[in-house]
Amino acid sequence: MKILNLFAQTILIFSALLCCNAQSLQSLSYIQELKDKKRDNENYEKVQNIEREIQYNNGRTLDVYYDINNNNESKPVYIFIYGGNWVSGDNIKFTNFGSLLEKNGYVAVLPNYILFPKGSFEDMVDDIYKAVLWTSKNIEKYGGDPNRISIAAYSAGAHLTALTLIKSVLGKNNKSTILEPLPELEKVILLNGPYDFEDYSVVRKMFGKNTNNSSIDGIIKLFFQSKDISPIDILKPIPDNSLNSLGAKKFVFFYTSLDDKIEKNSAVKFIKQMNRVYPDVDISYVYKDGYKHTTLTNGVRASSAEEENVFMSLVDL
């Protein structure tokens, strides 16, 4: 009976996550997203300063945005990890992030990563981990500096990025392999990310505000076939002042006042654990009033100067 109940709950979670990305055909938001997708594809096809569909991990692909006429200069590098509730998304949707970074003097890497149900959290972490390693080993030929690599990641991508960094710093097991520490990153910008699943509105609304967090974690672990799901929970048993790095020289957390998907407390709790285990960690918290969960990313996708400036201000912070 308990097994059937857990199975039913996992199906409900999967359905809820899919509903966040697939509105009814009559929905204006769905129609708008179809128009946005057409625009994103057209933008992608027009990009000239790019090398497309480079294989990096068992057939997974990434795109590199760089100045093809000046790839001898050693430029700082940004890897952009998109979001999509772990069940949808691709790097073409966020092509304007690559172009924006390239136009502002960076080399940008936009990888695709496996999505649920084809892959678990561990498979997604493996892709992001391998994308960072690929960038470190190969970015020089595109004019990028392998010693100045940063990551910007949005929503589910922010969660996966944080999970990847913490697991690699601590040498945690992932897909039956101990993760070695990655080369230290210059900066990590985490946009509207959930770092504990009780702070993710789809899950919290489904189980109710009074549901024990350990119960939610147990179901999510079963659902995503992964032992470690929350970077906050991974850090909790680590002794105070015991780490001298969390994988990057600087972290920037970005949250918005009208975000109805992720509670800003998720970042606050994560920052608290980061400060506890490594008091010297450099963290900036940027809170933007009047923005929804998707305002920044949708704005950059639409080439809105306001949102482009907000994103670049985080890059320059």
C-alpha positions in Angstrom: 0.0 0.0 0.0 2.8 2.4 0.9 4.6 1.6 -2.4 1.4 2.3 -4.4 1.0 5.6 -2.5 4.6 6.7 -3.3 4.1 5.7 -6.9 1.0 7.8 -7.1 2.8 10.8 -5.5 5.7 10.5 -8.0 3.2 10.5 -10.9 1.5 13.6 -9.4 4.9 15.4 -9.1 5.8 14.6 -12.6 2.4 15.8 -13.9 2.7 19.0 -11.9 6.2 19.7 -13.3 5.1 19.1 -16.8 2.1 21.4 -16.3 4.5 24.2 -15.4 5.9 24.0 -19.0 2.9 22.9 -21.1 -0.2 25.1 -20.8 -3.4 24.2 -22.6 -3.6 25.0 -26.3 -6.2 27.6 -25.5 -3.9 29.4 -23.1 -2.6 32.8 -24.1 0.7 32.0 -22.3 1.1 28.8 -24.3 0.5 30.7 -27.6 3.0 33.4 -26.6 5.5 30.7 -25.8 5.1 29.2 -29.2 5.8 32.7 -30.7 8.8 33.1 -28.4 10.1 29.7 -29.4 9.9 30.7 -33.1 11.7 33.9 -32.3 14.4 32.1 -30.3 15.0 29.6 -33.2 15.3 32.5 -35.7 17.8 34.3 -33.4 19.8 31.1 -33.1 19.9 30.6 -36.9 21.1 34.2 -37.4 24.1 34.0 -34.9 27.4 34.1 -36.7 29.9 34.1 -33.9 29.2 30.6 -32.8 30.3 26.9 -33.1 27.2 24.7 -32.8 26.4 21.3 -31.5 29.8 20.3 -30.1 29.7 16.9 -28.5 30.9 16.8 -24.9 29.4 13.9 -22.9 28.0 10.7 -24.5 26.5 12.6 -27.4 25.3 15.6 -25.4 26.0 18.9 -27.2 27.0 22.4 -26.4 27.4 25.7 -28.3 30.2 28.1 -28.0 29.6 31.8 -28.7 32.9 33.6 -29.5 34.4 36.3 -31.8 35.4 34.2 -34.8 37.5 37.1 -36.1 39.4 37.5 -32.9 39.9 34.3 -31.0 43.5 34.9 -30.1 42.6 37.2 -27.2 42.3 35.5 -23.8 38.7 36.5 -22.7 36.8 35.6 -19.6 34.3 32.7 -20.0 30.7 32.1 -18.9 28.8 28.9 -19.0 25.1 29.4 -19.0 22.9 26.6 -17.5 19.2 27.0 -18.4 16.1 26.0 -16.3 12.9 24.3 -17.1 11.7 22.3 -14.0 14.2 19.6 -14.8 11.8 18.2 -17.5 12.2 20.7 -20.3 14.4 23.3 -22.0 17.3 23.5 -24.3 20.2 25.9 -25.1 18.5 27.3 -28.2 15.8 28.9 -26.0 18.5 30.9 -24.3 20.6 31.7 -27.3 20.4 35.5 -26.6 22.3 34.9 -23.3 25.2 33.5 -25.4 25.1 36.4 -27.9 24.8 39.0 -25.1 27.8 37.7 -23.3 29.8 37.4 -26.5 29.0 41.0 -27.5 30.2 42.2 -24.1 33.7 40.6 -24.4 33.1 37.1 -23.0 33.2 33.6 -24.5 30.0 31.9 -23.7 29.3 28.1 -23.5 25.7 26.9 -23.5 25.4 23.2 -22.9 22.4 21.0 -23.2 21.9 18.5 -20.4 19.7 15.4 -20.0 16.2 15.9 -18.7 13.8 13.8 -16.6 12.5 11.1 -17.2 15.4 10.2 -19.5 17.9 11.1 -16.7 18.1 11.4 -13.0 19.6 14.3 -10.9 22.9 12.3 -11.0 22.8 12.2 -14.8 22.1 16.0 -14.9 25.0 16.7 -12.5 27.2 14.5 -14.6 26.4 16.6 -17.7 27.1 19.9 -15.9 30.3 18.5 -14.3 31.5 17.3 -17.7 30.5 20.6 -19.4 32.7 22.5 -17.0 35.6 20.1 -17.6 35.2 20.3 -21.3 35.2 24.1 -21.1 38.4 24.1 -19.0 40.2 21.8 -21.4 39.0 23.3 -24.8 38.0 26.9 -24.4 41.4 28.4 -25.3 41.0 27.6 -29.0 37.9 29.9 -28.9 39.8 32.7 -27.3 38.6 31.9 -23.8 40.8 31.9 -20.6 40.5 28.6 -18.9 41.6 30.2 -15.6 38.6 32.7 -15.7 35.6 30.5 -16.1 32.3 31.5 -14.5 28.8 30.0 -14.5 25.4 31.8 -14.7 22.4 29.5 -14.1 18.7 29.9 -13.9 16.0 28.2 -11.8 16.4 24.4 -12.1 19.8 25.1 -13.7 20.8 27.1 -10.6 19.8 24.1 -8.4 21.8 21.7 -10.5 24.8 24.0 -10.6 24.9 24.4 -6.8 24.4 20.6 -6.4 27.3 19.9 -8.8 29.7 22.3 -7.1 28.9 21.1 -3.6 29.2 17.4 -4.6 32.5 18.0 -6.3 34.0 20.1 -3.5 33.1 17.4 -1.0 34.1 14.5 -3.2 30.6 13.0 -3.2 29.6 9.9 -5.1 27.8 10.6 -8.4 26.8 7.8 -10.8 29.1 5.4 -8.8 32.1 7.8 -9.3 33.7 10.0 -6.7 33.7 13.6 -8.1 37.0 15.3 -8.1 37.0 19.0 -7.3 36.5 21.1 -10.4 38.9 24.0 -11.3 37.9 26.9 -9.1 35.5 29.1 -10.9 35.7 32.9 -11.0 32.0 33.5 -10.2 28.7 31.7 -9.9 25.5 33.6 -10.6 22.4 31.7 -9.4 19.2 33.2 -10.7 15.9 32.3 -8.9 17.1 28.8 -7.9 15.5 26.3 -5.4 18.1 24.7 -3.1 15.6 22.8 -1.0 12.4 21.2 -2.3 10.2 22.5 0.5 10.9 25.9 -1.1 9.6 24.9 -4.5 6.0 25.9 -4.8 4.8 23.1 -7.0 6.0 20.5 -4.5 5.0 22.5 -1.4 1.4 23.1 -2.6 1.0 19.5 -3.5 1.9 18.2 -0.1 0.8 21.1 2.1 2.6 23.6 4.2 2.6 21.3 7.3 4.2 18.3 5.5 7.5 17.2 7.0 10.4 18.2 4.8 12.0 14.7 5.2 8.9 13.2 3.7 9.1 15.5 0.7 12.9 14.8 0.3 12.2 11.0 0.4 9.6 11.2 -2.4 11.8 13.5 -4.5 14.8 11.2 -4.1 12.7 8.3 -5.3 11.2 10.4 -8.1 14.5 11.5 -9.4 16.4 8.3 -8.5 19.1 10.2 -6.7 20.4 10.1 -3.1 21.6 13.7 -2.9 19.1 16.3 -4.1 19.6 19.4 -1.9 22.9 21.3 -1.6 21.6 22.7 1.7 21.1 19.2 3.1 24.5 18.1 1.9 26.2 20.9 3.8 24.2 20.5 7.1 26.4 17.7 8.5 29.6 19.4 7.6 31.4 20.9 10.6 31.7 24.6 11.1 34.7 26.4 9.5 35.8 23.2 7.9 36.0 24.2 4.2 38.4 26.6 2.5 36.5 26.7 -0.8 33.0 26.1 -2.2 34.1 25.9 -5.8 34.1 29.5 -6.8 35.8 32.8 -5.7 32.4 34.6 -5.6 28.7 33.7 -5.5 25.8 36.0 -6.6 22.2 35.1 -5.7 19.4 36.8 -7.6 15.8 36.8 -6.3 12.7 38.7 -7.3 9.8 40.0 -5.3 7.0 38.6 -7.6 8.5 35.1 -7.9 5.6 32.7 -7.1 7.6 29.5 -7.8 10.6 29.8 -5.5 10.7 31.2 -2.0 13.6 33.7 -1.5 14.2 31.9 1.8 15.7 29.0 -0.2 18.7 31.2 -1.0 18.9 32.6 2.6 19.1 29.0 4.0 21.7 28.0 1.5 23.8 31.1 2.2 23.6 30.4 5.9 25.0 26.9 5.4 27.7 28.3 3.1 28.8 30.9 5.6 28.8 28.4 8.4 31.1 25.9 6.7 33.3 28.6 5.0 33.0 32.0 6.8 35.2 33.7 4.2 33.0 32.8 1.2 32.3 35.9 -0.9 28.5 36.1 -1.4 26.3 38.9 -2.8 22.5 38.8 -2.6 20.6 40.9 -5.1 16.9 41.3 -4.7 14.9 42.8 -7.6 11.6 44.4 -6.8 8.7 44.0 -9.4 10.2 41.0 -11.3 8.5 37.6 -11.6 10.3 34.3 -11.8 10.8 34.6 -15.6 11.0 38.3 -16.0 14.8 38.5 -16.4 15.2 35.5 -18.7 12.2 36.3 -20.8 13.5 39.8 -21.2 16.9 38.7 -22.4 15.3 36.2 -24.7 13.3 39.2 -26.2 16.4 41.4 -26.4 14.9 43.8 -23.9 17.6 46.4 -22.9 16.4 46.7 -19.3 16.7 43.0 -18.6 20.0 42.7 -20.6 21.4 45.5 -18.4 20.2 43.8 -15.2 21.9 40.5 -16.2 25.1 42.2 -17.2 25.1 44.2 -13.9 25.2 40.8 -12.2 28.0 39.6 -14.4 30.0 42.8 -13.6 29.2 42.7 -9.9 
